[in-house]
Amino acid sequence: MFRVTSTLPIAALVLLVTLTGCTPGTGLIPESDSDVAARELDEVATPDWTVDASLVGKPVAADGVVLAYTKASSGSLQVEAWDATTGEQLWADTAVTGAATPGVMVTATIITDDEDKHYAAYLRPGDDKDWQDLVLADLATGTPVALTDNRVWASSRPSSCADGDDICFTGWKQSAYDAGKLNYRFTTAGGDISPDTDVVLPDTARMLGNRVYSTNTRPPEGTEVLGSSADGQLLWERAYTDVFGEGTSSDAGWAWDDVDSDEVLLGAGYVDTSAARESAEFTHDATLRSVVALDPKSGETVWSLDGADFCDQDVREDDRADGQRTLCLYKSGTTTYTQTGDGTDYDAVSTDFDVDLIGVDRATGEVDWTLPLGGEEFEGDSDDATFASFSANRVMLVEGEPAIVNLTTGEHTEPSEDAVYACSTARDPLLAAYPGTGESMPFSAGNDYAGCDASGELTDTFSTGSVRMVGVDAGDGRAVVASAGALLGFATSD
């Protein structure tokens, strides 16, 4: 399954070609972004260093330091930091998932303060009753910042607050348990962990995105509600099904634009299949999803598109086009889920897909461009490798043939037969104790990445282009790639 032009001296002419990225012998026609990406898929890239590690989630990097969660040989969760240039381990600590939704990928978080200093924010084991200790540590040394009353029960892991200032999480403080579940805030200077005066939540709510929450009430006892908060107030609330349609729930997953915008809030919703999962086999219609744009102040629907989903969610924010999102419009497609022999999971087979890639104006929902993809990109077994990219340039099957597609423009280029692409394979879930239950639950652990050919067959090598697609920028011309059983460090030209 594939998802995923003059009269210049010769010296000056050579310089012009170098600086403008033109292709020699083509009349000085500038290469498009997808042309460059296609050429770089032919250039072999070799890692400078390799660190054996069972990674969990995506690595992140800042100031020459790479941070990631890893799974120890005992199965416990750790957080580790490495030097991006040498791969040398800088520090490590024991970590826990907290009480976050298991379907939300466990991935490391770096916080940057106003002075451009960097910190790791994570949870450590607290006491024998499953409470957690909130930790903010210097990224380079692992030295903790002193936090007052940092024993918490976190239903969301610490991350940057909605306004971009400070660090926030949702949950309870052990020292203020009677205050109930709140959104809390603290600074990189340490000290007190205080209730957030910006985003406030109802008692039965969980955060879905920037300022957006849903309540835990479900039929028949109640109705799930979608809402938003700012400036210490609940701005609006609507029934979840009123926003996304009959049968939808955040229990089926969610995706929200992280942009704190005065224009629109963008989100994706899905029909809930949890009841069907009581059967040994069931099918799901891929068109039962939608993307909506809501007025951030009133929650009213500005525009909506049935059958649509984000197709640029993994693209680095700096690579996205201003004022535009790239969506996949599912016109048909069915996935059949069959329970595995041990009854703990489902195998999935997807068939009869027909999908368009579209560029949409965020504010109006107007479709700026359309690229018909067909179905082969989305069909096959759940165990198959998928083409992958965090950049605007992504390898996709266009009517069954691999192409380098620029997700911001829809432009696409045919790669050479020798191209080495980037593919992802899903990791096994992280089995970790869920606080308060005494049971282990499968937490989403993300994907491993490897070079692959046009058929999706994994290779032992990477190309420069594939490293750019799935590498994490570590600064100073460095990139790191999360591969199966190892973290790889590469030197890049920029």
N, C-alpha and C positions, 0 to 999 in steps of 0.2 A: 504494500500500500504506500502511495506517495502523497503525504499531507501538504500534510504538513501537502582664403586661398591665397609686379612687385619685384621688386628688384632689390634684393638684399645681398650683401656679401655672404659667401658660403658659410663662414663661421657664424654669422648672425642667423642664417637660416637653420643651421644645426641647433643653435640655442633656442630658436623659436619652436622647433619641433619638440625639444626636451621640455620646455616650459608649458606648452599648451596641450600636451598629451595627444598630438596628432599621430596618425599612422603613416610611417614613411611609405612612399609609393602610391598614396591614395589622393594625390593632389592637395595635401594638407587639409583633408576633411577631419575635423575634430572627432575623436572617439566619443561615443555616448557612454554613460555610466555602465550600461549593460554590456557594451563592447569591451570596456576595460575589464569588467568582471569576468567575461568569457575568456579573454586572453590570460588572465591570471590563474584560471583553472588548469592551464597547461604547465605552470611553473611549479616545480617540486619544492616543497617546504619541509625542512627537517628540524625537529625540536632540539633546542640547546640543552634542555634538561628534562628529566622525567622523575616524578615523585609517585611512588606507589601509594594509592589512596582509594578507598571506597567512598566516592563522593555522594553527597546528598544535596539536592537542589543545585542552583547555579553558583559558581564562584563569583565573587565581586572583587574589585580592586581599586586602590587609590594610593597615590603617593608611593608607588613602588612596592606595595604590599598586596598580596592576594589573600582573601579570606574565604573560607568555605566550611560548611558542615561536612563531617565524615562519619562513617560508621566503623567503630572499633571492631576488632576480631571477636569481642564478646557480644557484639550487636548493639552496644550502647552508643548514644550520640555524642559526638565531640565537635568543638569548633577549633579550627586550626588556621594559622597564619604563616605564610611563606614569603621569602624575598623573591620578587618578580624577576630579578635578573639571574639569580643563581639557583632558585628552588630550595634554598636552605630554610628549614623550619625555624620560625621566629618564636612561636609560643603555641600552646594548645591548652584547652580546658574542657572539662566535662560540661555537657549541655543537655537540655530537655526540650521537648516540643511545646510544653504548656498545653492548655485546654483549647487550642485553636481547632477549627474544623479540619478533620483529617484530610479532606480533599484539597485543602489549600497547601500548595507545595512548601515544604520545609526548606527555606533558602536563607542564606546569610544576609545580614544588613550592615551597611556602613553609614555612619552619621557624620556629616561635615558641619562644623560650626562656622561662625562669622569670620573667624581668623584662619579659615581653611585648614583647621586641624581635623584629623579623622579618628573615629572611634568605632569599635565593634559593639553592637547592642544585641544581647541574647539573654536566655534564661538558663540558670543552673538548678540542679536539684536543691530543694530547700529542706523540708523536714520529712519525717516518715509518714506524714498525712498528705503527701503529694503537693504541698505548697511549693512554689518556686521562688528562687532568689533572682531579682532583676539585676543584670550586670551591664555596666557601661565601661569598656576598657580601652585604653590607648591602643590604636591599631597596630603600631609598630612593636610595642613591648608587651602588650597584654595586661599592663598595670591597671587595676580597677580604679575608677573614680568613686569617691565616697558618696553613697546614697543613703539617706535616712529612711528607716522603715521600708526596706526594699523587698520584704517577703510578700509575695503576691500570688494570686490565682489568675493567670492571664488567659483570657479567651481570645485575644489577638496578640501576636508577637510584637515587640517594640519596633517602631519605625518612625519616620519623620511625620510630624503633625500635619494636619490638613492645610494649615496656613504656611507651611514650609519652615516654621520656626520650631525649635525644641524637638523632643522625642515624646511619642504618645503610645499608649496601649489601652486596651479595654479589659476590665476585670475587677477584681476585689483586692484590697490591701488587707493583710491579716490584722494589722493594728487598727483598722477602721472598718471591720467586717459589717457592722450594723448599717453603714452608709450604703450598702448594696453595691451592685455592679455599676461602675462609672467609667468614663473615659478619663484617664490620668495623663499628666504631663510632667516632664522634668527637663532640666537643661544639662548641657555638657559640663557645666561648672559643678554639677553634683548637688548635694543637699537634699531638700525636700522633694517628695513625689506628691504632687497636689492635684486635686480634681481639675480637669480642663474646663476653662471658662468659655471656650469657643464651641467645641462640639459636645453636645449633651445627648444622652440616649435614653429611651424608655427602658424600664427594667428588663424587659424580655426582648432585647434587640442585639443584633450583631452587625459589625461594620462590613459593608460590601465593597466600598470604594471611598473616594475622597468625599467626605461629608455624607455619604449615602449609607443607609442602614435598612435592615428588614427586621421585623419582629418574629419571635419564635412561635406565635400563635398559629394553629392549624385547624382546619375543619376536622370533625364537626364542632369542636368546642369553641373555635374562634376563626378569625380570618387573618392570613398573613398580610402585613402592611409594609409598604415601602415608604421611606421618608428621608428627610434631609435636615441637617442642623448647621447653624452658624451663629456666631456672636452670642452664644449661650441660650439660643432659642431653638425650638422645633419649628422649622420653616413651613413644612407641609407634610401631609401623609395621604397616601392613596392605597387602596387595595392592590395587592401585587398583581392579581389577575386583571384588574382594570388597566394596568400599564402594559402588561405583556400578553394577555389573552387567557382564555379558559385553559385550566389544567397546568398553568405555569407555577413554578415555585423556585425560590433560591436554593432549595434542596437539590435541584437538578443542575446546579452550577450557576455562576454569574461572571460577568466581565464588565468593568466600568472604566471609563477613561479617567486617568489620574490627573488630568489637567484641571486646576482650580479656576474655572472659567465663569465669567459673568454672562456668557453667551448662551451655551447649552450644556447640559449634562448628558453624556452619551453612555448608554448601557445596553448589554445584550442579555436576553432571558430565554429560558428553555422550558419545554413541557416536562413535567416530572414523571419519571418512569419507575419510581420506587415501588408502587403497588405491583407492577408487572414483574418486578424482580423476585416476587414470591414464586414465580413459575420457573421451571427448569429451562424453558426457552421462551423468548419473546422477541418481537421486532420493534424497531423505532424508525419513524419517518423523519428523515433529516431536514425536511422543510419546516418542522414544527419548532421554529426559533424565530427571533426577531431582534432588530436593533431599534432603539428608540432614542429620540432627543427630547429632553425635558427642560422646561424653563427652570433655572436653578432657584428662583425665588418663590414660584408658585407650584411647581411640580407638574404644570399642564404640559401635555404632549405637543411639541412643536412639529415634529414629523416622526414617522415610523416606517419601517420597511420589513414586511413579513418575509420569512425565509432567509434572512440575512444574518451574518455573524462577522465579527472582526477577523480580518486576515492579516493584519499588521501588528497584532498584539505583542509579538516577540521582537518587533523591529525597535532598535535603539531609538530613543526619543529624538536625538540629534539628527537622525536619518529620515525622520518623517517630514512630510510636506506641511507647511503652515496652512491651517484652515481646512485640511482635508484628512479623511480617513479612508483606508482601503478595506473593502468588505468582500466577502464571498457570498454570492447570492445562490442559494441552493434551490434549484428548480425541480429536482427530483433526487431520490436516493433512499435506500433502505439498509439498515444495519440489523443483522440477526445476532442475538446474544444467546449462547448456549452454555449452561452451567458446566464447570469443570468437574472431573470425577470426584474430587474431594469436597465439592460443594462450596468452596471458599471464594470462587471468582467465576468470571464468565469469559469465554472466548468469543470474539466478535468477527463477523464477516460482513463487509459492505459491498453492495451491488447496486447497479442501475442508477448511478449518480450522473447528474448533469448540472454543472456549476459555472457561473460567470464570475470573473474578478472585476470589481467595479471601484472606481474612485469617486467618492461622495463628498460634497461640500458639507462641512460639519454644521454650519449654521442653518442651511436650507434643506438638506437632504437631496439636492439636485445631483444627478449622476453626471460627472464630468467626462468619464471615459469607461468603456467596457471591453474586456478581453475574454471571449468565450474559452473556457478551459476544457470542456467536456467532462468526462467522469473518471478517467484512469488515475488521476492524481489522488482520488479519494477512495478508490476501491481496493479490496484485498482483505488480508487477515490482519488482526490486531498485533500479531508478532512481527509483521514485516517492518523493515527499515523505512523511514520516510526522509525525503529531502528536507534540509533544515537551514535556517539562516536567521541571524539577528540583525542583518544589514538590510538596506532597502532593496538590494539585489538578491534574488532568491531563485534557486533552481525549481522549476515547476514543469509538470507535464502539460503541454498545451496541445490538445487534441491528440494525446498519446505520445508526443515527441518532447524530449527534454529541451528546455529553453531557459535562458537567463532572463528573468522578468524583473523589471524595476517596479517595485510596488507603489511608487509615488506617481508614476507616469503611465504605466501599462506597456511601455516599450519593452521589446524582447528581442534577444539575439540568440542565434543557434550556436552552441558551443562546438568545439572540435571533437573528433572521435576519441582523442586521448585525454579528454578532460577528466579531472578528479574532482568530484563534487563533495559536499558535506551531507552526511545522513545522520539521523538520530535513531536510537533505539530506547524504548522505555525501560527504566530500571525497575527492579522488583521494589515493591513498597517498603518503607521503613516500618518494621514492626516495633512499636513503642507503647509503653504503658500509658493509657489515657487517664489523666488525673481523676480520682474519685470513683473509678469503676473497678479497679483491681484487675482489669483485663487489658491485653495488648490489642492495639488497633493498627490497621495499615494506613500509614501516612504517605501522601504523595511525595516521592523522592526525585522526580524529574527524569531527565534523559542523559544518556551518554552519547558522545559524538565521535564520528570516525569519517575518514575519506571513503568514497564509494564511487562506483561507476554508474553509467546511465540506467542500468537495470536495477539499481539499489543494492547491488552486491558490495559488501564492505571490503575495503582494501587495507593494506598495511601502511599506506603513505597518505600524506596530506598534500594539497597544493596551496600555493599562496592565496588563491581565491577562496578555497574552502576554509582556511584559517581566518581570513577576513570575515567570512560569513558566520562562523560559530565561535570565533575566539572572543574572549573578554579583554578589552583594552586595558592594559596594565600601565600605560604611560611610558614615555621615553622609548618609543619604538618597540614595545613589548606586547605580547598577547599570550593568553593562557587558554587552553582548551580542556574541557572536562571529557576525558575518554573513559572507556571501560576499565576500571581498576587503576587508573592513573590520572594525574594532572600533568599536562604537557606545557612547557614554556617555549615560545617562539620569538625570534627577532623579526620585526616587520620593518618596512621601509619608512613608515610614518605612523 
